[in-house]
Structure formats: C-alpha cells, structure tokens
Amino acid sequence: MPSPLRKDEAHKLIDKLPADATWDDLMEQIYVRQAIENGLRDSEQGKLQSVQEIRQKYGLPE
C-alpha cells in the first residue's frame, strides 16, 4: 500500500529543484522518492533477497 501524500514533503521536493526544472525533473524526483520508500518498507517487512539469490535467479556469475 503506498504511503499517504504529505504535502510538506512534496513542497520540499519542489523547493530543492533548480529554477529551470521541468515536469520530467519533478516526476523523476517523485519516482526516486517512491522507490526508496517502497524499498524501506519491504526491508522493514523482511522482504529481502541476498545478492547471491538474485545472481542465481538470473544466472549471473558470482
């Protein structure tokens, strides 16, 4: 379940962008923030896989 939007956090993202930022720049920042929050939530819930498990799953060398 996605975290609820906090307007103050959204404002902080916007305020950190340069004056000539584009909508794509803002969308990228939102995406990165969402990915980090999702990763932290998965970590807290124990939904982790080791690097070795991922390498084995995709047939990558150690």
Residue pairs with C-beta under 8 A, 6 or more apart in sequence:
2 34
3 37
3 41
9 33
13 26
13 29
13 30
13 33
14 26
16 29
17 25
17 26
17 29
18 25
42 48
49 57
52 62
54 60
55 61
55 62
